[in-house]
Amino acid sequence: MPACHHFDDIKVFESDVRECADCVAAGSGWVHLRLCLGCGYVGCCDSSPNKHVSKHVASEGHPTVRSLEPGETWGYCYEDDAWVDFA
């Protein structure tokens, strides 16, 4: 598994948001939610039609996200293609 130093720079770890605001605004749905660990943006996953969190990562340069799904404790760094378990 590749190493990633970006997880040392986490600014946000939790969110009460339980919807993808960009999907809601577009009248679309999502599959799962992801939290940007750089700024707290909540977006839909890459299995969702709009892939909002990936678009956010690309446009904002915040490489790390974590799952907001109940019971999931993993995070991912897009830049280093690295996974981490926060459990």
Phi and psi restraints in degrees (range 20) as a CNS / XPLOR table:
assign (resid 1 and name C) (resid 2 and name N)
       (resid 2 and name CA) (resid 2 and name C) 1.0 -64.0 20.0 2
assign (resid 2 and name N) (resid 2 and name CA)
       (resid 2 and name C) (resid 3 and name N) 1.0 148.9 20.0 2
assign (resid 2 and name C) (resid 3 and name N)
       (resid 3 and name CA) (resid 3 and name C) 1.0 -85.4 20.0 2
assign (resid 3 and name N) (resid 3 and name CA)
       (resid 3 and name C) (resid 4 and name N) 1.0 156.3 20.0 2
assign (resid 3 and name C) (resid 4 and name N)
       (resid 4 and name CA) (resid 4 and name C) 1.0 -145.0 20.0 2
assign (resid 4 and name N) (resid 4 and name CA)
       (resid 4 and name C) (resid 5 and name N) 1.0 125.6 20.0 2
assign (resid 4 and name C) (resid 5 and name N)
       (resid 5 and name CA) (resid 5 and name C) 1.0 -90.3 20.0 2
assign (resid 5 and name N) (resid 5 and name CA)
       (resid 5 and name C) (resid 6 and name N) 1.0 -8.2 20.0 2
assign (resid 5 and name C) (resid 6 and name N)
       (resid 6 and name CA) (resid 6 and name C) 1.0 -64.7 20.0 2
assign (resid 6 and name N) (resid 6 and name CA)
       (resid 6 and name C) (resid 7 and name N) 1.0 -27.1 20.0 2
assign (resid 6 and name C) (resid 7 and name N)
       (resid 7 and name CA) (resid 7 and name C) 1.0 -66.8 20.0 2
assign (resid 7 and name N) (resid 7 and name CA)
       (resid 7 and name C) (resid 8 and name N) 1.0 -16.9 20.0 2
assign (resid 7 and name C) (resid 8 and name N)
       (resid 8 and name CA) (resid 8 and name C) 1.0 -73.5 20.0 2
assign (resid 8 and name N) (resid 8 and name CA)
       (resid 8 and name C) (resid 9 and name N) 1.0 -14.8 20.0 2
assign (resid 8 and name C) (resid 9 and name N)
       (resid 9 and name CA) (resid 9 and name C) 1.0 -104.2 20.0 2
assign (resid 9 and name N) (resid 9 and name CA)
       (resid 9 and name C) (resid 10 and name N) 1.0 20.1 20.0 2
assign (resid 9 and name C) (resid 10 and name N)
       (resid 10 and name CA) (resid 10 and name C) 1.0 -61.2 20.0 2
assign (resid 10 and name N) (resid 10 and name CA)
       (resid 10 and name C) (resid 11 and name N) 1.0 130.4 20.0 2
assign (resid 10 and name C) (resid 11 and name N)
       (resid 11 and name CA) (resid 11 and name C) 1.0 -108.0 20.0 2
assign (resid 11 and name N) (resid 11 and name CA)
       (resid 11 and name C) (resid 12 and name N) 1.0 -30.6 20.0 2
assign (resid 11 and name C) (resid 12 and name N)
       (resid 12 and name CA) (resid 12 and name C) 1.0 -130.9 20.0 2
assign (resid 12 and name N) (resid 12 and name CA)
       (resid 12 and name C) (resid 13 and name N) 1.0 136.7 20.0 2
assign (resid 12 and name C) (resid 13 and name N)
       (resid 13 and name CA) (resid 13 and name C) 1.0 -125.8 20.0 2
assign (resid 13 and name N) (resid 13 and name CA)
       (resid 13 and name C) (resid 14 and name N) 1.0 -20.8 20.0 2
assign (resid 13 and name C) (resid 14 and name N)
       (resid 14 and name CA) (resid 14 and name C) 1.0 -130.7 20.0 2
assign (resid 14 and name N) (resid 14 and name CA)
       (resid 14 and name C) (resid 15 and name N) 1.0 159.5 20.0 2
assign (resid 14 and name C) (resid 15 and name N)
       (resid 15 and name CA) (resid 15 and name C) 1.0 -154.7 20.0 2
assign (resid 15 and name N) (resid 15 and name CA)
       (resid 15 and name C) (resid 16 and name N) 1.0 146.3 20.0 2
assign (resid 15 and name C) (resid 16 and name N)
       (resid 16 and name CA) (resid 16 and name C) 1.0 -91.0 20.0 2
assign (resid 16 and name N) (resid 16 and name CA)
       (resid 16 and name C) (resid 17 and name N) 1.0 -6.0 20.0 2
assign (resid 16 and name C) (resid 17 and name N)
       (resid 17 and name CA) (resid 17 and name C) 1.0 -69.2 20.0 2
assign (resid 17 and name N) (resid 17 and name CA)
       (resid 17 and name C) (resid 18 and name N) 1.0 132.4 20.0 2
assign (resid 17 and name C) (resid 18 and name N)
       (resid 18 and name CA) (resid 18 and name C) 1.0 -129.7 20.0 2
assign (resid 18 and name N) (resid 18 and name CA)
       (resid 18 and name C) (resid 19 and name N) 1.0 32.7 20.0 2
assign (resid 18 and name C) (resid 19 and name N)
       (resid 19 and name CA) (resid 19 and name C) 1.0 -153.9 20.0 2
assign (resid 19 and name N) (resid 19 and name CA)
       (resid 19 and name C) (resid 20 and name N) 1.0 156.6 20.0 2
assign (resid 19 and name C) (resid 20 and name N)
       (resid 20 and name CA) (resid 20 and name C) 1.0 -89.1 20.0 2
assign (resid 20 and name N) (resid 20 and name CA)
       (resid 20 and name C) (resid 21 and name N) 1.0 105.9 20.0 2
assign (resid 20 and name C) (resid 21 and name N)
       (resid 21 and name CA) (resid 21 and name C) 1.0 -60.7 20.0 2
assign (resid 21 and name N) (resid 21 and name CA)
       (resid 21 and name C) (resid 22 and name N) 1.0 -34.3 20.0 2
assign (resid 21 and name C) (resid 22 and name N)
       (resid 22 and name CA) (resid 22 and name C) 1.0 -67.2 20.0 2
assign (resid 22 and name N) (resid 22 and name CA)
       (resid 22 and name C) (resid 23 and name N) 1.0 -38.5 20.0 2
assign (resid 22 and name C) (resid 23 and name N)
       (resid 23 and name CA) (resid 23 and name C) 1.0 -66.6 20.0 2
assign (resid 23 and name N) (resid 23 and name CA)
       (resid 23 and name C) (resid 24 and name N) 1.0 -43.2 20.0 2
assign (resid 23 and name C) (resid 24 and name N)
       (resid 24 and name CA) (resid 24 and name C) 1.0 -58.7 20.0 2
assign (resid 24 and name N) (resid 24 and name CA)
       (resid 24 and name C) (resid 25 and name N) 1.0 -45.6 20.0 2
assign (resid 24 and name C) (resid 25 and name N)
       (resid 25 and name CA) (resid 25 and name C) 1.0 -63.5 20.0 2
assign (resid 25 and name N) (resid 25 and name CA)
       (resid 25 and name C) (resid 26 and name N) 1.0 -32.2 20.0 2
assign (resid 25 and name C) (resid 26 and name N)
       (resid 26 and name CA) (resid 26 and name C) 1.0 -88.4 20.0 2
assign (resid 26 and name N) (resid 26 and name CA)
       (resid 26 and name C) (resid 27 and name N) 1.0 -4.3 20.0 2
assign (resid 26 and name C) (resid 27 and name N)
       (resid 27 and name CA) (resid 27 and name C) 1.0 72.1 20.0 2
assign (resid 27 and name N) (resid 27 and name CA)
       (resid 27 and name C) (resid 28 and name N) 1.0 28.7 20.0 2
assign (resid 27 and name C) (resid 28 and name N)
       (resid 28 and name CA) (resid 28 and name C) 1.0 -113.3 20.0 2
assign (resid 28 and name N) (resid 28 and name CA)
       (resid 28 and name C) (resid 29 and name N) 1.0 170.0 20.0 2
assign (resid 28 and name C) (resid 29 and name N)
       (resid 29 and name CA) (resid 29 and name C) 1.0 -111.5 20.0 2
assign (resid 29 and name N) (resid 29 and name CA)
       (resid 29 and name C) (resid 30 and name N) 1.0 177.0 20.0 2
assign (resid 29 and name C) (resid 30 and name N)
       (resid 30 and name CA) (resid 30 and name C) 1.0 -140.4 20.0 2
assign (resid 30 and name N) (resid 30 and name CA)
       (resid 30 and name C) (resid 31 and name N) 1.0 165.6 20.0 2
assign (resid 30 and name C) (resid 31 and name N)
       (resid 31 and name CA) (resid 31 and name C) 1.0 -96.9 20.0 2
assign (resid 31 and name N) (resid 31 and name CA)
       (resid 31 and name C) (resid 32 and name N) 1.0 -57.0 20.0 2
assign (resid 31 and name C) (resid 32 and name N)
       (resid 32 and name CA) (resid 32 and name C) 1.0 -137.4 20.0 2
assign (resid 32 and name N) (resid 32 and name CA)
       (resid 32 and name C) (resid 33 and name N) 1.0 160.4 20.0 2
assign (resid 32 and name C) (resid 33 and name N)
       (resid 33 and name CA) (resid 33 and name C) 1.0 -108.5 20.0 2
assign (resid 33 and name N) (resid 33 and name CA)
       (resid 33 and name C) (resid 34 and name N) 1.0 145.0 20.0 2
assign (resid 33 and name C) (resid 34 and name N)
       (resid 34 and name CA) (resid 34 and name C) 1.0 -127.8 20.0 2
assign (resid 34 and name N) (resid 34 and name CA)
       (resid 34 and name C) (resid 35 and name N) 1.0 147.8 20.0 2
assign (resid 34 and name C) (resid 35 and name N)
       (resid 35 and name CA) (resid 35 and name C) 1.0 -111.1 20.0 2
assign (resid 35 and name N) (resid 35 and name CA)
       (resid 35 and name C) (resid 36 and name N) 1.0 125.9 20.0 2
assign (resid 35 and name C) (resid 36 and name N)
       (resid 36 and name CA) (resid 36 and name C) 1.0 -72.2 20.0 2
assign (resid 36 and name N) (resid 36 and name CA)
       (resid 36 and name C) (resid 37 and name N) 1.0 124.2 20.0 2
assign (resid 36 and name C) (resid 37 and name N)
       (resid 37 and name CA) (resid 37 and name C) 1.0 -83.0 20.0 2
assign (resid 37 and name N) (resid 37 and name CA)
       (resid 37 and name C) (resid 38 and name N) 1.0 -2.1 20.0 2
assign (resid 37 and name C) (resid 38 and name N)
       (resid 38 and name CA) (resid 38 and name C) 1.0 -91.3 20.0 2
assign (resid 38 and name N) (resid 38 and name CA)
       (resid 38 and name C) (resid 39 and name N) 1.0 -34.2 20.0 2
assign (resid 38 and name C) (resid 39 and name N)
       (resid 39 and name CA) (resid 39 and name C) 1.0 -139.2 20.0 2
assign (resid 39 and name N) (resid 39 and name CA)
       (resid 39 and name C) (resid 40 and name N) 1.0 -10.2 20.0 2
assign (resid 39 and name C) (resid 40 and name N)
       (resid 40 and name CA) (resid 40 and name C) 1.0 93.7 20.0 2
assign (resid 40 and name N) (resid 40 and name CA)
       (resid 40 and name C) (resid 41 and name N) 1.0 3.2 20.0 2
assign (resid 40 and name C) (resid 41 and name N)
       (resid 41 and name CA) (resid 41 and name C) 1.0 -59.4 20.0 2
assign (resid 41 and name N) (resid 41 and name CA)
       (resid 41 and name C) (resid 42 and name N) 1.0 136.6 20.0 2
assign (resid 41 and name C) (resid 42 and name N)
       (resid 42 and name CA) (resid 42 and name C) 1.0 -111.7 20.0 2
assign (resid 42 and name N) (resid 42 and name CA)
       (resid 42 and name C) (resid 43 and name N) 1.0 124.6 20.0 2
assign (resid 42 and name C) (resid 43 and name N)
       (resid 43 and name CA) (resid 43 and name C) 1.0 -141.1 20.0 2
assign (resid 43 and name N) (resid 43 and name CA)
       (resid 43 and name C) (resid 44 and name N) 1.0 170.2 20.0 2
assign (resid 43 and name C) (resid 44 and name N)
       (resid 44 and name CA) (resid 44 and name C) 1.0 -79.1 20.0 2
assign (resid 44 and name N) (resid 44 and name CA)
       (resid 44 and name C) (resid 45 and name N) 1.0 156.5 20.0 2
assign (resid 44 and name C) (resid 45 and name N)
       (resid 45 and name CA) (resid 45 and name C) 1.0 -78.0 20.0 2
assign (resid 45 and name N) (resid 45 and name CA)
       (resid 45 and name C) (resid 46 and name N) 1.0 176.0 20.0 2
assign (resid 45 and name C) (resid 46 and name N)
       (resid 46 and name CA) (resid 46 and name C) 1.0 -72.2 20.0 2
assign (resid 46 and name N) (resid 46 and name CA)
       (resid 46 and name C) (resid 47 and name N) 1.0 -12.4 20.0 2
assign (resid 46 and name C) (resid 47 and name N)
       (resid 47 and name CA) (resid 47 and name C) 1.0 -84.0 20.0 2
assign (resid 47 and name N) (resid 47 and name CA)
       (resid 47 and name C) (resid 48 and name N) 1.0 -11.8 20.0 2
assign (resid 47 and name C) (resid 48 and name N)
       (resid 48 and name CA) (resid 48 and name C) 1.0 -81.9 20.0 2
assign (resid 48 and name N) (resid 48 and name CA)
       (resid 48 and name C) (resid 49 and name N) 1.0 153.3 20.0 2
assign (resid 48 and name C) (resid 49 and name N)
       (resid 49 and name CA) (resid 49 and name C) 1.0 -57.2 20.0 2
assign (resid 49 and name N) (resid 49 and name CA)
       (resid 49 and name C) (resid 50 and name N) 1.0 -35.9 20.0 2
assign (resid 49 and name C) (resid 50 and name N)
       (resid 50 and name CA) (resid 50 and name C) 1.0 -96.9 20.0 2
assign (resid 50 and name N) (resid 50 and name CA)
       (resid 50 and name C) (resid 51 and name N) 1.0 -15.6 20.0 2
assign (resid 50 and name C) (resid 51 and name N)
       (resid 51 and name CA) (resid 51 and name C) 1.0 47.7 20.0 2
assign (resid 51 and name N) (resid 51 and name CA)
       (resid 51 and name C) (resid 52 and name N) 1.0 48.8 20.0 2
assign (resid 51 and name C) (resid 52 and name N)
       (resid 52 and name CA) (resid 52 and name C) 1.0 -63.1 20.0 2
assign (resid 52 and name N) (resid 52 and name CA)
       (resid 52 and name C) (resid 53 and name N) 1.0 -36.5 20.0 2
assign (resid 52 and name C) (resid 53 and name N)
       (resid 53 and name CA) (resid 53 and name C) 1.0 -68.2 20.0 2
assign (resid 53 and name N) (resid 53 and name CA)
       (resid 53 and name C) (resid 54 and name N) 1.0 -36.4 20.0 2
assign (resid 53 and name C) (resid 54 and name N)
       (resid 54 and name CA) (resid 54 and name C) 1.0 -64.7 20.0 2
assign (resid 54 and name N) (resid 54 and name CA)
       (resid 54 and name C) (resid 55 and name N) 1.0 -39.3 20.0 2
assign (resid 54 and name C) (resid 55 and name N)
       (resid 55 and name CA) (resid 55 and name C) 1.0 -64.0 20.0 2
assign (resid 55 and name N) (resid 55 and name CA)
       (resid 55 and name C) (resid 56 and name N) 1.0 -39.5 20.0 2
assign (resid 55 and name C) (resid 56 and name N)
       (resid 56 and name CA) (resid 56 and name C) 1.0 -63.2 20.0 2
assign (resid 56 and name N) (resid 56 and name CA)
       (resid 56 and name C) (resid 57 and name N) 1.0 -46.3 20.0 2
assign (resid 56 and name C) (resid 57 and name N)
       (resid 57 and name CA) (resid 57 and name C) 1.0 -57.2 20.0 2
assign (resid 57 and name N) (resid 57 and name CA)
       (resid 57 and name C) (resid 58 and name N) 1.0 -45.6 20.0 2
assign (resid 57 and name C) (resid 58 and name N)
       (resid 58 and name CA) (resid 58 and name C) 1.0 -66.8 20.0 2
assign (resid 58 and name N) (resid 58 and name CA)
       (resid 58 and name C) (resid 59 and name N) 1.0 -40.0 20.0 2
assign (resid 58 and name C) (resid 59 and name N)
       (resid 59 and name CA) (resid 59 and name C) 1.0 -82.7 20.0 2
assign (resid 59 and name N) (resid 59 and name CA)
       (resid 59 and name C) (resid 60 and name N) 1.0 -30.8 20.0 2
assign (resid 59 and name C) (resid 60 and name N)
       (resid 60 and name CA) (resid 60 and name C) 1.0 -101.6 20.0 2
assign (resid 60 and name N) (resid 60 and name CA)
       (resid 60 and name C) (resid 61 and name N) 1.0 -16.7 20.0 2
assign (resid 60 and name C) (resid 61 and name N)
       (resid 61 and name CA) (resid 61 and name C) 1.0 74.4 20.0 2
assign (resid 61 and name N) (resid 61 and name CA)
       (resid 61 and name C) (resid 62 and name N) 1.0 23.2 20.0 2
assign (resid 61 and name C) (resid 62 and name N)
       (resid 62 and name CA) (resid 62 and name C) 1.0 -96.9 20.0 2
assign (resid 62 and name N) (resid 62 and name CA)
       (resid 62 and name C) (resid 63 and name N) 1.0 104.8 20.0 2
assign (resid 62 and name C) (resid 63 and name N)
       (resid 63 and name CA) (resid 63 and name C) 1.0 -81.0 20.0 2
assign (resid 63 and name N) (resid 63 and name CA)
       (resid 63 and name C) (resid 64 and name N) 1.0 -17.4 20.0 2
assign (resid 63 and name C) (resid 64 and name N)
       (resid 64 and name CA) (resid 64 and name C) 1.0 -108.6 20.0 2
assign (resid 64 and name N) (resid 64 and name CA)
       (resid 64 and name C) (resid 65 and name N) 1.0 139.3 20.0 2
assign (resid 64 and name C) (resid 65 and name N)
       (resid 65 and name CA) (resid 65 and name C) 1.0 -136.7 20.0 2
assign (resid 65 and name N) (resid 65 and name CA)
       (resid 65 and name C) (resid 66 and name N) 1.0 164.6 20.0 2
assign (resid 65 and name C) (resid 66 and name N)
       (resid 66 and name CA) (resid 66 and name C) 1.0 -136.9 20.0 2
assign (resid 66 and name N) (resid 66 and name CA)
       (resid 66 and name C) (resid 67 and name N) 1.0 159.3 20.0 2
assign (resid 66 and name C) (resid 67 and name N)
       (resid 67 and name CA) (resid 67 and name C) 1.0 -72.0 20.0 2
assign (resid 67 and name N) (resid 67 and name CA)
       (resid 67 and name C) (resid 68 and name N) 1.0 141.2 20.0 2
assign (resid 67 and name C) (resid 68 and name N)
       (resid 68 and name CA) (resid 68 and name C) 1.0 -104.4 20.0 2
assign (resid 68 and name N) (resid 68 and name CA)
       (resid 68 and name C) (resid 69 and name N) 1.0 11.0 20.0 2
assign (resid 68 and name C) (resid 69 and name N)
       (resid 69 and name CA) (resid 69 and name C) 1.0 -76.8 20.0 2
assign (resid 69 and name N) (resid 69 and name CA)
       (resid 69 and name C) (resid 70 and name N) 1.0 138.6 20.0 2
assign (resid 69 and name C) (resid 70 and name N)
       (resid 70 and name CA) (resid 70 and name C) 1.0 -54.6 20.0 2
assign (resid 70 and name N) (resid 70 and name CA)
       (resid 70 and name C) (resid 71 and name N) 1.0 132.2 20.0 2
assign (resid 70 and name C) (resid 71 and name N)
       (resid 71 and name CA) (resid 71 and name C) 1.0 83.3 20.0 2
assign (resid 71 and name N) (resid 71 and name CA)
       (resid 71 and name C) (resid 72 and name N) 1.0 -8.4 20.0 2
assign (resid 71 and name C) (resid 72 and name N)
       (resid 72 and name CA) (resid 72 and name C) 1.0 -94.4 20.0 2
assign (resid 72 and name N) (resid 72 and name CA)
       (resid 72 and name C) (resid 73 and name N) 1.0 134.3 20.0 2
assign (resid 72 and name C) (resid 73 and name N)
       (resid 73 and name CA) (resid 73 and name C) 1.0 -122.5 20.0 2
assign (resid 73 and name N) (resid 73 and name CA)
       (resid 73 and name C) (resid 74 and name N) 1.0 15.7 20.0 2
assign (resid 73 and name C) (resid 74 and name N)
       (resid 74 and name CA) (resid 74 and name C) 1.0 -93.1 20.0 2
assign (resid 74 and name N) (resid 74 and name CA)
       (resid 74 and name C) (resid 75 and name N) 1.0 155.9 20.0 2
assign (resid 74 and name C) (resid 75 and name N)
       (resid 75 and name CA) (resid 75 and name C) 1.0 -131.3 20.0 2
assign (resid 75 and name N) (resid 75 and name CA)
       (resid 75 and name C) (resid 76 and name N) 1.0 163.9 20.0 2
assign (resid 75 and name C) (resid 76 and name N)
       (resid 76 and name CA) (resid 76 and name C) 1.0 -143.0 20.0 2
assign (resid 76 and name N) (resid 76 and name CA)
       (resid 76 and name C) (resid 77 and name N) 1.0 140.5 20.0 2
assign (resid 76 and name C) (resid 77 and name N)
       (resid 77 and name CA) (resid 77 and name C) 1.0 -107.9 20.0 2
assign (resid 77 and name N) (resid 77 and name CA)
       (resid 77 and name C) (resid 78 and name N) 1.0 114.4 20.0 2
assign (resid 77 and name C) (resid 78 and name N)
       (resid 78 and name CA) (resid 78 and name C) 1.0 -65.5 20.0 2
assign (resid 78 and name N) (resid 78 and name CA)
       (resid 78 and name C) (resid 79 and name N) 1.0 -39.1 20.0 2
assign (resid 78 and name C) (resid 79 and name N)
       (resid 79 and name CA) (resid 79 and name C) 1.0 -64.5 20.0 2
assign (resid 79 and name N) (resid 79 and name CA)
       (resid 79 and name C) (resid 80 and name N) 1.0 -43.2 20.0 2
assign (resid 79 and name C) (resid 80 and name N)
       (resid 80 and name CA) (resid 80 and name C) 1.0 -101.8 20.0 2
assign (resid 80 and name N) (resid 80 and name CA)
       (resid 80 and name C) (resid 81 and name N) 1.0 1.5 20.0 2
assign (resid 80 and name C) (resid 81 and name N)
       (resid 81 and name CA) (resid 81 and name C) 1.0 49.2 20.0 2
assign (resid 81 and name N) (resid 81 and name CA)
       (resid 81 and name C) (resid 82 and name N) 1.0 51.7 20.0 2
assign (resid 81 and name C) (resid 82 and name N)
       (resid 82 and name CA) (resid 82 and name C) 1.0 -125.7 20.0 2
assign (resid 82 and name N) (resid 82 and name CA)
       (resid 82 and name C) (resid 83 and name N) 1.0 142.3 20.0 2
assign (resid 82 and name C) (resid 83 and name N)
       (resid 83 and name CA) (resid 83 and name C) 1.0 -107.4 20.0 2
assign (resid 83 and name N) (resid 83 and name CA)
       (resid 83 and name C) (resid 84 and name N) 1.0 152.8 20.0 2
assign (resid 83 and name C) (resid 84 and name N)
       (resid 84 and name CA) (resid 84 and name C) 1.0 -142.5 20.0 2
assign (resid 84 and name N) (resid 84 and name CA)
       (resid 84 and name C) (resid 85 and name N) 1.0 146.4 20.0 2
assign (resid 84 and name C) (resid 85 and name N)
       (resid 85 and name CA) (resid 85 and name C) 1.0 -108.6 20.0 2
assign (resid 85 and name N) (resid 85 and name CA)
       (resid 85 and name C) (resid 86 and name N) 1.0 119.1 20.0 2
assign (resid 85 and name C) (resid 86 and name N)
       (resid 86 and name CA) (resid 86 and name C) 1.0 -85.2 20.0 2
assign (resid 86 and name N) (resid 86 and name CA)
       (resid 86 and name C) (resid 87 and name N) 1.0 1.7 20.0 2
